[in-house]
Amino acid sequence: MGKSKIYHMLSGFNQLKWRITYKGILAGLISGLLAVLYRLGIEFGTEKSIQAYRYLKVHPIFIAPWILFLIAAGFIVYWLTRLEPDAKGSGIPQVEGILLLGMKMKWYAILTVRFLAGFMGSLFGVSVGREGPSIQIGACGSQALAEKTGKNKLEENYLITAGASAGLSAAFNAPLSGIMFALEEIHRSFSPNILIAATAAALTSDCVSKYFFGLKPVLSYVGISQLPMQYYMWLPVLGILSGLVGGITNKGLLGAGTLYEKIPAVLRPILAFLIALPCGLFLPQILGGGQGLIKLSENGEIGIPLLITFLIAKLIFTCTSFGSGIPGGIFMPILAIGALTGRVFGQAVAVFDVPAEFIPAFCVCAMAGAMSGSVKAPVTSILLMAEMTGSLVHLLPVAVVSFVALLTSDILNISPIYEVLLDRMTGGNRTPVDRKGAGAIIEVPVEPGSKIAGKRVRDISWPEGTLIIGLSRGEKEFVPNGDTCVLHGDYLVALSSEQKYDEMNRRLTELCRPS
């Protein structure tokens, strides 16, 4: 390839940040609207399910017809997910598979199944959240945009990441959490271009969400008392406890999926819907994602035995719902389980003269801890709690609990749940999917401690077929030569064929990460 052509391609790459900025705004608008519509449907369905089960308890004569409705709904969900299997479960592993392995996503089919099956699940009260599906819905909206306007695979990946960020932002009214989750969990790497795309999309999506739902945070943890320093001694204990709960939740969700595989596929969603019936009749508080339980943990005055009952029931109900493959997420249920854990802990330490006014602070910390212990995205967990409380004053105790929970989970050898789900979805095969088409640009950050940091270009054992066409260093972009020294913090720009894009991206990423 001629040098002039390389300069031309690099010049086009340098303009990428401006293209993805305005396209990120478009992605945030599209994905935000889709996520808002999904959220409205789920909230409406959950509200109606609570009313329905309340009516059934007073009029038990209608329970028999309701069972028939549950069976029919389960069969419809089975049929929908059979038509589009990638719409099952959370949706986050599917997005990761696209970005990390080059898997395909039929965005139009996924959107259809997500909206129909998700609404049906909420209408009968199954214990799944809207956050994971919102992330996939956002990614689908951005993929549709990328197909119409995208120039290369790199730009498409940026937009899909941006859409995922926008989806979480709209689901929680939490743009910073959406941005960080896209970097920490979805894309699993940081670059200025990823940050630009995710930020533009998340902020735009947040504006869309706030237009429909107002400025109030999704959850009610606002204005809670700041935890004094003399009570910080309890935080490591709470971190261990919430890490254990998060790890148990992780194992329960995965174990339920394994058990469901032993029964015919058509019966799995039906069984999950039938389990919702006794839960709705006797413990309606655990229906849906768990937002009601989180509010209860903040200001509910109930005894520890009943709190533990709610916690165990919510855990089991979530496992039976999610394990069946019903489209739905686990973010909100995990947060609900964490909030109950914090409430139990706060009431338990009250015997040591810890005032009750600080129990909500323990709940917030435990939510972050449970999420860190299961999802293993501690920074996202910390930011999410900050946005939910509307203040940064709880940042330190939340961070302490979150990282202690992460350590506890690591000691117990708990694998990140979305990584395990991705392995199950791919059968453990992480080989990237081949593509056809023209060339594509790869951008890879050079991390401190990597094999190539501090070496000259000519001295590096590059993967076969690698063509380095550019190097970004701060605000400078240039074409390196053999004597150019690669430094950590640089961004390599390589050219690859579409067929080898994902494999080349994986090998270069491994080369640029600490050995």
C-alpha positions, 0 to 999 in steps of 0.5 A: 500500500502506498504511503500517500494512501496510508496518510489518507486513511489516517487523516480519515481516522483523525476525523473519526472523533467528530463523526462519532460525536454527532453520531453518538448524539443521534444514537443517544436520541434513538436508543434513548427513545427506544429504552424509554418506550421499553421502560414505560411498558415494563413499569405499566406491566408491573403495576398491573401485575400487582393489581391483578394478584391483589384482586386474585387474593380477594377473588380466588375463584379467578385463580384457575383461569389465571393459570391458563393465562400464565401457561399461554403467556409462557408458551408465547414467550417460548415461541418468540424467543425461539424465533430470535434466541439472541433476545433471551435473558439479559442481553448484555452477553449478546452485546459483548459477543458482538463487540468482542467476538464479532457476532451478528445481531438481527436488531429488528428481530431482537427489538420486536421480541424484547418489547413483546416478551418483556412486556408480557413478563412484566404483566405477570410479575416475573422477577427480572429487570429492565436494565439489561434489555435496555442496554441491548435495545440501545445497542440495537438502535445504534446498530441500525444507525451504523448500518445506515451511516457507518463507514467501517467496523471500528465506527460501528463498534463505537456506535454499538457501545454508545447505544449500550451506554445510552440504554443504561442511562435511560433505564436508571437516569444515570448517564455516568453509570451508563458511560462507565458500564460501557467502558468497564463491562461492555467494551472492556477497554478505554479510548478517547473515541469510545469515551466520546461516543459513549458520553454523547449518547449517554447524555443525550439519552439522559435528556430524553429520559428526563423529558418523559420521567422528570428529574427525580432519580429512579430510586428514592435514596435521596437526602439520606444521612451521611455515615459518620466516620466512627461507624466506618468500622462496620463497612468491611463487615458489610462488604464481606456480607454483601460480597457473599450475597452477590456471589450466592446470587451469581451461583444461583442464577447460573445454577438455575439455568443449568437446572432448566436445561434438564426440562423441555425448552417449551416448559421453561418459561411456562414454569417460571410464569407459574412460580410467579402465581404463589409469589404474587398471592403471598409475597407481592412485594417481590414481584417485578424487578424489585424497585418496591423492595428497594423503597421498602428497605429505605424506610420500611419498619419491619422485623429482621425475620420478614426482611430475611424472608423477602431476601430469600424469596426474591433471590429464589424467584429471580433465579427461577425467572432469569434461569428460564431464559425469559427476556429480562435483566438482573441489575434491579433484582441484584440491587433489591437483594443488596438493599435488603441485605443492607437493611438486615445488617443495619437493623442487626448492628443497631444493638451496638448503638448504631442509630437507625437513621444510618440504615439507608446508608448501609442499604446503598453500600450493600447494593453496590457490594452485591452488584460488585460481587456478582457482576464484578463492575465495581466502578460502575456500581460506585457511580450508580449509587452516587447518581441514585442518591444524588450526592457524592458524599456517600462515595467513600463508604460505597467504594469501601464496601464495593471493593471489599465485596469484590475481594470476597467474590474473588476469594470465593472464585466467583466468575463475572456473571456476564462472562460466564453467560457469554461462554454458555452462549458461545459454547465456550468458543471465543473464536471471532466470527469471520467477516467478508468485505473491505478493509477495516481500521483497528484502534488499540490502546497501549497499556502500562506493563504491556509487552510492546511498551518502550520498544521500537516498532521494528523490534516488536513481534507483530501478528502476521499480516499486521499493518500499523498505519498510525499512532496517536500520542496525546493530540498528535497523530502520525505514521510511525517508522521502524525507529518509532518507540511505542509508549504506554498511553499511545493508541495504535492504528492498524489496518486489517481485512474484514475477514481478519478484523476480530482475530487481529483486534484480539491479538493486538489487544493481547499484545498491548495489555500487561503480560 
